[in-house]
């Protein structure tokens, strides 16, 4: 195995390699769905499915000088990045910006390492993320698929009746809308989804366990693995498009993890791990520049841009006007306004 393959294997797997008790072979645990695809190919190409602990150690010793030299080069480049002015960072080619984000936030990074990379360097990291855009051809293709999703939604009369009379729809019926929208999403994009629900108190308890501030923002929905989790309270109070458009938003994140995009720049944008930075931002609990990292994350700009497009199409195709969520707190409104604005700006720059 050459040093490139070995380094990739270390970067895309849990650093704590284990040994199978029955076979005595090293067990590699990929850190994501796409990482698993890469790791499986490396193991197959190098006939490494049966690798002993001793053989692994020998390979590590063999490649260590090269790995150390490469790590030193990366550290030098990272230091150079932080000596740049924000203007210099903004003017870097997108490939160079991606190089820096991939070096700063590797897949196998710990939260502590993320915090160390971010402290004192937020300005250049924000500038870098803010100025990484998708090509216009990508948006065009994505919008065509979103149109197909909405067209199929609009042909479901019982679903349309529920969103038309949303305020009279029961909680279980609202959940049924989400399940039905998930089936349509799966049909259009070919990805399997699981749906689950949580209460805000359950989420607060989880945040406490993770050492996050008591007032950490609780999202209306989020994705973990192949499961989309929906906030019961937000579903109850949300607008009539909420279940359909938020399901689309979060399922788009799952696509980002499992789909291989044709454009290599797009593929890298989806996998440069800026979500690590949003975890750092949460721990800061900074409400002054709330969710800055989150709203400039390329994967969020992609999801928010398509979500807004879907909401507009829903009115156009179904003839149902979107209602207002009068219970939405100011903090969430600010975050949504910032996220949708960032998504619009990204599309505007791509079209120029």
C-alpha positions, 0 to 999 in steps of 0.5 A: 500500500502506498503512503497516499492510500494509507494516509487516507485510511487513517484520516477517514477512520476512527483513530482508535483501531480495534482488533476482532476477537475472533479473527485477530484482524484489525477492524477499520471504522469509517467516519461517514457513509462516503468515507466507508466507500473510500475505505472499502475500496482501499482495503479491497485494492490492497487485499487488506481485509485480513490485516493483523495488528503486527502487519498494521504496525509495520505499515505505520512504521514504514510510512511514518516518516512520510506522514510526519513530513506531510503533517508538518507541511500542512501545519505550515500552510495552516499558519500561512492561512492565519497570517493572511488578511481577510481580503487575501483569503476572499480572493483565493481560488475556491480550490485553495479555500477548500484545501485550507478547510480540509486541512483545518477540519479533517474528518477524524478531528475531535471537538477539542482540536476543532476549538483549537483550530478556531480560537482567534482565527474565526475571521479568516475561517468565516471569510473563507466559508462565506466566499465558497460558492456552488456553480450556477449549473449545479443550482439549475440541476438541483432546482429541476429535481426540486420541481419534480418533488413539488409536482408530485406533492401537488398531485396528492389531494389528501395531502393538499387538503391537510396543508390547506386546513393546517390549523384544523389538522391534528398532530398525528395528521401533520406527522402523516404529511411528513411521512408522505413527503418522505416517501415522495422524496425517496422516490425522486432522489432514491435515498431511504429516510427514517423519521423520528420526533422529539420534544424540546425538553428531551433536546435540552436534556441532551444538550446538558449531557453534551456540556452545551449552554442551557439556552442553546438554540433548539432546532425545528428539525435536524438530521443524524445519520439516515434519520430526520428528527422533528421537533414536536412543538415546532410541528404543532405551531409551524406554518402549513408548509413546514412539514413538507419544506423542512423535510426537504431541507433535512433530507437534502443534508442526507443526500449531501452525505450519500450522493456523489456529485458529478462536479468535483468542486461541488463534491468537495464543498459538501464534504469539507466539514465546516459543520465542525465549526458550528459545534464550536460556535454552539459551545461559545454561546455567542448571541451577538453574532448568532449562527454565523458559521451555521448560515455560511456553511456551504451545505446549509446554503444549499439546503436553505436555497432549495427549501425556499425554492420549494416553498415558492413552488408549493404556492404556485403548484397547489394554489395554497398560500403559506401561513405564518408561524406567529409563535416563532421566537425572535432568535429563530427568526433572525437565524432563518432570515440570515440563512435564507439571505445567505442562500440567496446571495450564493445563488446571485453570485453563481449566476453572475 
